Amino acid sequence: MTRGRHATDSESVQPPVALTAAVTEDRLQPTIPRLPFLLEVGSEEIPARFIPPALAELRDRTLALLAQEQVEHAEVVVLGTPRRLALLCHGMAVRQPDLSVTVKGPSIGVAFDEAGQPTPAAHGFARKNGVGLAACTTIKDERGEYLAVHKVEPGRPTAEILAVHLPGIVLDLSFPKLMRWGKADLEYARPLQWLVALLGSEVVPLALGRVGKHGDGIQRKGAKAQRRRVAEPPNFRAGARSRSLRRSATRPRWSGRGRW
């Protein structure tokens, strides 16, 4: 079932006979914990003129993803230098809100026979929805009375959503020129060197080819690669200031003073 929209899913709830089953959804709104989130993409030096539009696109596409998946969040800012793009949010919900789902099944006239006993259609509807017939209820609309079931589906973890969608967002950034390197079937403005994604202190398990799936930054010097622990999101901005990253919520900027 696709979250974030009303849907009719006859395949997932349809009883054995040809009946119409409708699904209505409503997000429950309990308080969901929030954690800071950090995404950092490191590469070989990218031309300076590529940086501002890339940062704006990274921010806008991430915001669109969070809206689509109904993940609540605080302000999202982007920072960058020619060697790295970073996105920082100081409060991102750790999961989607739970989803209250009402599945409408066969009409009462089809679900029960003249003696009031449930028919195979009723049993099939309950079985398809993973409940016993006793857990079903009835609902009414302008067309009549129907068998139905109410369910609550837990929201997906935010880390899972980000792990699935962020690689595509990063690799689809619209740089004026793209490069391929090594044997990886990847394209980016310059060869990727490291990838960091942290939700709180936990690593978000996303990767771009062989780069990622850890919370370390890799600094390459010639043929050597040195690994260093990246600050957790709450402390990232302070470290960024000392390394000449500039932030902007509405106008992404880059700073080329030094190399970080």
LUMGURO-448130 format. One record per residue: x, y, z of N, C-alpha, C in turn; residue number from 1; residue in three letters. Coordinates in steps of 0.1 Angstrom, whole numbers, plus 5000, padded with zeros to 4 digits. Layout:
<pts>
X;Y;Z;X;Y;Z;X;Y;Z;NUM;ALA
...
</pts>
This chain:
<pts>
5008;4988;5000;5000;5000;5000;5009;5012;5000;1;MET
5006;5022;4992;5014;5034;4991;5009;5043;5002;2;THR
5019;5048;5010;5015;5057;5020;5014;5072;5015;3;ARG
5006;5079;5022;5005;5094;5019;4994;5097;5009;4;GLY
4985;5087;5005;4975;5090;4996;4963;5080;4998;5;ARG
4951;5084;4995;4940;5075;4995;4941;5065;4984;6;HIS
4937;5053;4986;4940;5043;4976;4929;5033;4976;7;ALA
4927;5026;4965;4918;5015;4964;4927;5003;4960;8;THR
4927;4993;4969;4936;4982;4967;4928;4969;4966;9;ASP
4922;4966;4955;4913;4955;4955;4921;4942;4955;10;SER
4933;4942;4951;4941;4930;4951;4944;4925;4965;11;GLU
4947;4935;4974;4952;4931;4987;4940;4927;4997;12;SER
4928;4932;4994;4917;4929;5003;4905;4922;4997;13;VAL
4906;4919;4984;4894;4914;4978;4891;4899;4982;14;GLN
4879;4896;4986;4875;4882;4989;4875;4874;4976;15;PRO
4873;4861;4978;4874;4852;4966;4865;4855;4955;16;PRO
4853;4861;4957;4844;4864;4946;4847;4878;4941;17;VAL
4842;4882;4930;4844;4895;4924;4837;4906;4932;18;ALA
4843;4912;4941;4837;4923;4949;4846;4935;4949;19;LEU
4841;4946;4953;4849;4958;4954;4853;4960;4968;20;THR
4866;4963;4971;4870;4966;4984;4878;4979;4984;21;ALA
4874;4988;4993;4880;5001;4993;4888;5003;5006;22;ALA
4899;5011;5005;4907;5014;5016;4908;5029;5018;23;VAL
4905;5033;5031;4907;5047;5035;4917;5047;5045;24;THR
4925;5058;5045;4937;5059;5054;4936;5073;5061;25;GLU
4942;5072;5074;4942;5085;5081;4954;5083;5091;26;ASP
4963;5093;5090;4975;5093;5099;4972;5096;5113;27;ARG
4976;5087;5122;4975;5090;5136;4986;5100;5140;28;LEU
4984;5108;5150;4993;5119;5153;4999;5118;5168;29;GLN
5004;5107;5172;5011;5107;5185;5024;5115;5184;30;PRO
5030;5118;5196;5043;5125;5196;5053;5115;5192;31;THR
5061;5118;5182;5071;5109;5177;5085;5116;5180;32;ILE
5094;5108;5186;5107;5114;5189;5114;5119;5177;33;PRO
5122;5129;5179;5130;5135;5168;5145;5134;5171;34;ARG
5153;5132;5161;5167;5132;5162;5174;5141;5151;35;LEU
5185;5146;5154;5192;5154;5143;5197;5144;5132;36;PRO
5197;5149;5120;5201;5141;5108;5212;5149;5101;37;PHE
5222;5141;5096;5233;5146;5088;5235;5138;5076;38;LEU
5236;5144;5065;5241;5137;5053;5253;5145;5047;39;LEU
5264;5138;5045;5276;5145;5039;5281;5136;5028;40;GLU
5283;5143;5016;5288;5136;5005;5301;5142;5001;41;VAL
5312;5134;5001;5325;5139;4998;5330;5134;4985;42;GLY
5338;5142;4978;5342;5139;4965;5356;5146;4962;43;SER
5361;5143;4951;5372;5151;4946;5367;5165;4943;44;GLU
5376;5175;4941;5371;5189;4941;5362;5191;4929;45;GLU
5351;5197;4932;5340;5200;4922;5342;5215;4918;46;ILE
5340;5218;4905;5341;5233;4901;5332;5241;4910;47;PRO
5337;5253;4913;5330;5261;4923;5316;5265;4918;48;ALA
5314;5267;4905;5301;5271;4900;5291;5260;4901;49;ARG
5295;5248;4903;5285;5237;4904;5279;5236;4917;50;PHE
5285;5242;4928;5281;5240;4941;5267;5246;4945;51;ILE
5265;5259;4943;5252;5264;4947;5240;5257;4942;52;PRO
5239;5255;4929;5227;5248;4924;5226;5234;4929;53;PRO
5237;5227;4931;5236;5214;4936;5231;5213;4950;54;ALA
5235;5223;4959;5230;5224;4972;5215;5227;4973;55;LEU
5211;5236;4964;5197;5239;4964;5188;5227;4959;56;ALA
5193;5220;4950;5186;5208;4945;5186;5197;4956;57;GLU
5197;5195;4962;5198;5185;4973;5187;5188;4984;58;LEU
5187;5201;4988;5177;5205;4998;5163;5203;4993;59;ARG
5160;5208;4981;5146;5208;4976;5141;5193;4974;60;ASP
5150;5185;4969;5145;5171;4967;5144;5163;4980;61;ARG
5152;5166;4990;5151;5160;5003;5138;5164;5010;62;THR
5135;5177;5009;5123;5182;5015;5110;5176;5008;63;LEU
5111;5174;4995;5100;5168;4988;5098;5153;4992;64;ALA
5110;5146;4994;5109;5133;4999;5102;5132;5013;65;LEU
5107;5141;5022;5101;5141;5035;5086;5144;5035;66;LEU
5082;5153;5027;5068;5156;5025;5060;5144;5020;67;ALA
5065;5138;5010;5059;5127;5003;5057;5115;5013;68;GLN
5067;5113;5021;5067;5102;5031;5061;5106;5044;69;GLU
5057;5118;5046;5050;5124;5058;5059;5122;5070;70;GLN
5072;5125;5068;5082;5125;5079;5083;5139;5084;71;VAL
5079;5142;5097;5080;5155;5103;5095;5159;5105;72;GLU
5097;5172;5104;5111;5176;5106;5112;5191;5109;73;HIS
5123;5195;5115;5126;5209;5117;5133;5215;5105;74;ALA
5139;5226;5106;5145;5233;5095;5156;5224;5089;75;GLU
5157;5224;5075;5167;5217;5068;5176;5227;5062;76;VAL
5189;5226;5064;5199;5235;5059;5209;5228;5051;77;VAL
5216;5234;5042;5226;5228;5034;5239;5236;5035;78;VAL
5250;5229;5034;5264;5235;5035;5272;5229;5025;79;LEU
5283;5236;5021;5292;5230;5011;5305;5237;5008;80;GLY
5314;5229;5003;5327;5234;4998;5329;5226;4985;81;THR
5339;5229;4977;5341;5221;4965;5344;5206;4967;82;PRO
5347;5202;4980;5350;5188;4983;5338;5181;4990;83;ARG
5328;5188;4994;5317;5181;5000;5304;5189;5000;84;ARG
5293;5182;5000;5280;5187;5001;5274;5181;5014;85;LEU
5268;5190;5022;5262;5185;5034;5248;5190;5036;86;ALA
5239;5182;5042;5226;5185;5045;5224;5182;5060;87;LEU
5218;5192;5068;5217;5190;5082;5202;5194;5086;88;LEU
5197;5186;5095;5184;5189;5101;5185;5186;5115;89;CYS
5181;5195;5124;5183;5194;5138;5172;5186;5145;90;HIS
5162;5183;5138;5151;5175;5144;5143;5168;5133;91;GLY
5145;5155;5131;5138;5147;5122;5131;5135;5129;92;MET
5118;5133;5126;5111;5123;5133;5117;5109;5129;93;ALA
5118;5100;5139;5125;5088;5137;5116;5078;5129;94;VAL
5104;5081;5127;5095;5072;5119;5083;5080;5114;95;ARG
5076;5075;5104;5064;5081;5100;5053;5079;5111;96;GLN
5043;5088;5111;5031;5085;5119;5025;5072;5116;97;PRO
5018;5066;5126;5011;5053;5123;4999;5057;5114;98;ASP
4995;5046;5107;4985;5048;5097;4972;5040;5101;99;LEU
4961;5047;5103;4948;5041;5106;4941;5038;5093;100;SER
4939;5025;5091;4933;5021;5078;4920;5014;5080;101;VAL
4910;5018;5072;4897;5012;5071;4895;5005;5058;102;THR
4894;4992;5058;4892;4984;5046;4878;4980;5044;103;VAL
4872;4985;5034;4858;4981;5031;4857;4969;5022;104;LYS
4849;4959;5027;4848;4947;5020;4834;4945;5013;105;GLY
4830;4932;5013;4817;4929;5006;4805;4935;5013;106;PRO
4794;4937;5006;4782;4942;5012;4777;4932;5022;107;SER
4769;4936;5032;4763;4927;5041;4755;4916;5035;108;ILE
4748;4920;5024;4740;4910;5017;4748;4899;5011;109;GLY
4761;4902;5007;4770;4892;5001;4778;4885;5012;110;VAL
4781;4892;5023;4789;4886;5034;4782;4876;5042;111;ALA
4769;4877;5043;4761;4868;5051;4749;4863;5043;112;PHE
4746;4850;5046;4734;4844;5039;4721;4848;5046;113;ASP
4710;4842;5041;4697;4845;5046;4696;4841;5061;114;GLU
4703;4831;5065;4703;4827;5079;4712;4835;5088;115;ALA
4719;4845;5083;4728;4853;5090;4742;4847;5092;116;GLY
4745;4836;5085;4758;4830;5087;4768;4836;5077;117;GLN
4780;4837;5081;4790;4843;5071;4792;4834;5059;118;PRO
4794;4840;5048;4796;4833;5036;4811;4831;5033;119;THR
4815;4824;5023;4829;4823;5019;4835;4837;5016;120;PRO
4827;4846;5011;4832;4859;5008;4836;4867;5021;121;ALA
4828;4865;5032;4832;4871;5045;4845;4865;5050;122;ALA
4845;4852;5050;4857;4845;5056;4869;4849;5047;123;HIS
4868;4850;5034;4879;4853;5026;4884;4868;5028;124;GLY
4875;4877;5030;4878;4891;5033;4886;4892;5046;125;PHE
4881;4885;5057;4889;4885;5069;4902;4879;5068;126;ALA
4903;4868;5061;4916;4861;5060;4926;4869;5052;127;ARG
4922;4876;5041;4930;4885;5034;4936;4896;5042;128;LYS
4929;4900;5052;4933;4912;5060;4940;4907;5073;129;ASN
4942;4894;5075;4949;4889;5086;4942;4890;5099;130;GLY
4929;4890;5099;4921;4890;5111;4911;4879;5111;131;VAL
4905;4877;5123;4894;4868;5124;4881;4875;5121;132;GLY
4871;4867;5117;4858;4874;5114;4853;4882;5125;133;LEU
4856;4878;5138;4850;4885;5149;4856;4899;5150;134;ALA
4868;4901;5144;4874;4914;5144;4869;4924;5134;135;ALA
4861;4919;5125;4855;4927;5115;4843;4935;5121;136;CYS
4840;4946;5114;4828;4954;5118;4820;4958;5106;137;THR
4811;4967;5107;4803;4971;5096;4804;4986;5095;138;THR
4803;4991;5083;4803;5005;5080;4791;5008;5070;139;ILE
4787;5020;5070;4776;5024;5061;4781;5036;5052;140;LYS
4776;5036;5040;4778;5048;5032;4765;5050;5024;141;ASP
4765;5058;5014;4753;5061;5006;4748;5049;4998;142;GLU
4757;5040;4996;4753;5028;4988;4748;5016;4996;143;ARG
4750;5017;5010;4745;5006;5018;4755;5003;5029;144;GLY
4754;4991;5035;4761;4986;5046;4771;4975;5042;145;GLU
4784;4976;5047;4794;4968;5042;4802;4962;5054;146;TYR
4808;4950;5052;4817;4945;5061;4830;4952;5060;147;LEU
4837;4955;5071;4849;4963;5071;4858;4958;5082;148;ALA
4871;4962;5081;4880;4960;5092;4889;4973;5094;149;VAL
4891;4976;5107;4900;4987;5110;4913;4982;5115;150;HIS
4924;4988;5109;4937;4983;5113;4946;4996;5115;151;LYS
4957;4994;5123;4967;5004;5125;4980;4999;5120;152;VAL
4986;5005;5110;4998;5001;5104;5009;5010;5110;153;GLU
5020;5004;5116;5030;5013;5121;5038;5020;5110;154;PRO
5042;5032;5113;5049;5040;5103;5063;5034;5101;155;GLY
5068;5036;5089;5081;5031;5085;5092;5039;5093;156;ARG
5103;5032;5097;5114;5040;5102;5120;5050;5092;157;PRO
5123;5062;5097;5129;5072;5088;5142;5067;5082;158;THR
5150;5060;5090;5163;5055;5085;5161;5046;5073;159;ALA
5151;5038;5073;5148;5029;5062;5144;5037;5050;160;GLU
5136;5047;5052;5131;5056;5040;5143;5063;5034;161;ILE
5152;5069;5043;5163;5076;5038;5173;5067;5030;162;LEU
5175;5055;5036;5184;5045;5030;5180;5041;5016;163;ALA
5167;5041;5014;5162;5037;5000;5162;5048;4990;164;VAL
5159;5060;4995;5157;5071;4985;5169;5081;4984;165;HIS
5177;5083;4994;5188;5093;4993;5198;5090;4983;166;LEU
5202;5077;4981;5212;5075;4970;5207;5080;4956;167;PRO
5195;5078;4953;5190;5083;4941;5190;5098;4940;168;GLY
5186;5105;4951;5187;5119;4951;5201;5124;4949;169;ILE
5211;5118;4955;5224;5123;4954;5229;5121;4939;170;VAL
5227;5109;4934;5232;5105;4921;5225;5112;4910;171;LEU
5213;5117;4912;5205;5124;4902;5207;5140;4903;172;ASP
5216;5145;4911;5218;5159;4911;5223;5164;4897;173;LEU
5217;5175;4893;5219;5180;4879;5232;5188;4878;174;SER
5243;5182;4878;5256;5189;4875;5257;5191;4860;175;PHE
5263;5202;4856;5265;5205;4842;5273;5194;4835;176;PRO
5283;5188;4842;5291;5177;4837;5292;5166;4847;177;LYS
5292;5154;4842;5293;5142;4850;5305;5134;4846;178;LEU
5310;5126;4856;5321;5117;4854;5318;5103;4858;179;MET
5325;5093;4852;5325;5080;4857;5339;5076;4860;180;ARG
5341;5067;4870;5354;5064;4874;5354;5049;4878;181;TRP
5366;5043;4877;5368;5029;4881;5358;5020;4874;182;GLY
5354;5009;4881;5345;5000;4875;5331;5002;4880;183;LYS
5328;5012;4888;5315;5014;4893;5306;5021;4882;184;ALA
5294;5016;4882;5284;5022;4872;5277;5034;4879;185;ASP
5285;5044;4882;5280;5056;4889;5284;5068;4881;186;LEU
5276;5079;4882;5280;5092;4876;5278;5102;4886;187;GLU
5288;5111;4887;5287;5122;4897;5297;5133;4891;188;TYR
5296;5145;4897;5304;5156;4892;5319;5153;4892;189;ALA
5323;5146;4903;5337;5142;4904;5337;5128;4912;190;ARG
5347;5121;4912;5347;5108;4919;5344;5109;4934;191;PRO
5335;5101;4938;5331;5101;4952;5342;5095;4961;192;LEU
5344;5101;4973;5354;5097;4982;5348;5092;4995;193;GLN
5337;5097;5000;5331;5092;5012;5317;5097;5013;194;TRP
5310;5090;5022;5295;5092;5024;5292;5090;5038;195;LEU
5286;5100;5044;5282;5099;5058;5267;5102;5059;196;VAL
5260;5093;5067;5245;5096;5070;5243;5091;5084;197;ALA
5239;5101;5092;5237;5098;5107;5223;5103;5111;198;LEU
5215;5095;5117;5203;5099;5124;5205;5098;5139;199;LEU
5208;5109;5145;5213;5109;5159;5227;5103;5158;200;GLY
5230;5093;5166;5243;5087;5166;5243;5074;5158;201;SER
5232;5071;5152;5230;5058;5145;5233;5061;5130;202;GLU
5241;5051;5124;5244;5052;5110;5232;5048;5101;203;VAL
5228;5056;5092;5218;5052;5082;5225;5044;5071;204;VAL
5220;5032;5069;5228;5023;5060;5225;5025;5046;205;PRO
5230;5036;5041;5229;5039;5026;5243;5039;5020;206;LEU
5243;5036;5007;5256;5035;5000;5255;5040;4986;207;ALA
5266;5045;4981;5267;5048;4966;5278;5040;4961;208;LEU
5274;5029;4955;5284;5019;4951;5291;5013;4963;209;GLY
5304;5014;4963;5312;5009;4974;5315;5020;4985;210;ARG
5308;5032;4983;5311;5043;4993;5299;5044;5002;211;VAL
5302;5044;5015;5291;5046;5025;5289;5034;5035;212;GLY
5278;5034;5041;5274;5024;5051;5282;5025;5064;213;LYS
5287;5037;5067;5294;5039;5079;5293;5053;5083;214;HIS
5298;5056;5095;5297;5070;5100;5310;5077;5100;215;GLY
5319;5073;5091;5333;5078;5091;5335;5087;5078;216;ASP
5342;5097;5079;5347;5105;5068;5360;5099;5063;217;GLY
5362;5098;5051;5375;5092;5046;5382;5104;5039;218;ILE
5394;5107;5044;5402;5117;5037;5414;5110;5030;219;GLN
5414;5113;5017;5424;5106;5009;5436;5116;5006;220;ARG
5448;5110;5008;5460;5118;5005;5469;5109;4996;221;LYS
5469;5112;4984;5477;5104;4974;5471;5090;4974;222;GLY
5479;5079;4976;5474;5066;4976;5468;5061;4989;223;ALA
5469;5070;4999;5465;5066;5013;5451;5071;5016;224;LYS
5444;5063;5024;5431;5067;5028;5431;5067;5043;225;ALA
5428;5079;5049;5427;5080;5064;5413;5081;5068;226;GLN
5408;5073;5078;5395;5074;5082;5394;5081;5095;227;ARG
5384;5090;5096;5382;5098;5109;5367;5098;5112;228;ARG
5364;5098;5125;5350;5098;5129;5344;5112;5127;229;ARG
5333;5113;5121;5326;5125;5119;5318;5129;5131;230;VAL
5317;5141;5134;5309;5146;5146;5294;5142;5144;231;ALA
5288;5139;5155;5273;5137;5154;5266;5150;5150;232;GLU
5254;5148;5144;5248;5160;5138;5247;5173;5147;233;PRO
5244;5171;5160;5244;5184;5168;5257;5191;5168;234;PRO
5268;5185;5167;5281;5191;5167;5287;5194;5154;235;ASN
5280;5190;5143;5286;5191;5130;5288;5205;5126;236;PHE
5278;5214;5129;5279;5228;5124;5291;5235;5130;237;ARG
5294;5233;5143;5305;5239;5149;5318;5235;5142;238;ALA
5319;5222;5139;5331;5218;5132;5331;5223;5118;239;GLY
5320;5225;5112;5319;5230;5098;5324;5244;5098;240;ALA
5321;5252;5108;5326;5266;5108;5341;5267;5108;241;ARG
5347;5258;5115;5362;5259;5116;5368;5254;5103;242;SER
5360;5248;5094;5365;5243;5081;5359;5250;5070;243;ARG
5354;5262;5072;5349;5271;5062;5337;5267;5054;244;SER
5328;5258;5060;5315;5256;5054;5306;5266;5059;245;LEU
5298;5271;5049;5288;5281;5052;5274;5275;5050;246;ARG
5265;5280;5059;5251;5274;5058;5242;5284;5053;247;ARG
5230;5279;5047;5219;5288;5043;5207;5279;5042;248;SER
5196;5284;5047;5183;5276;5046;5177;5279;5033;249;ALA
5179;5291;5028;5172;5295;5015;5181;5298;5004;250;THR
5194;5302;5007;5203;5304;4996;5216;5297;4999;251;ARG
5217;5285;4993;5229;5277;4996;5242;5284;4991;252;PRO
5252;5283;4999;5265;5290;4996;5276;5280;4998;253;ARG
5287;5283;4992;5299;5275;4993;5310;5284;4997;254;TRP
5320;5278;5003;5332;5286;5006;5345;5278;5002;255;SER
5353;5284;4994;5365;5276;4989;5377;5279;4997;256;GLY
5376;5285;5009;5388;5288;5016;5394;5275;5022;257;ARG
5405;5271;5017;5411;5259;5022;5404;5247;5016;258;GLY
5410;5235;5020;5404;5223;5016;5401;5214;5028;259;ARG
5389;5209;5028;5384;5202;5039;5381;5187;5035;260;TRP
</pts>
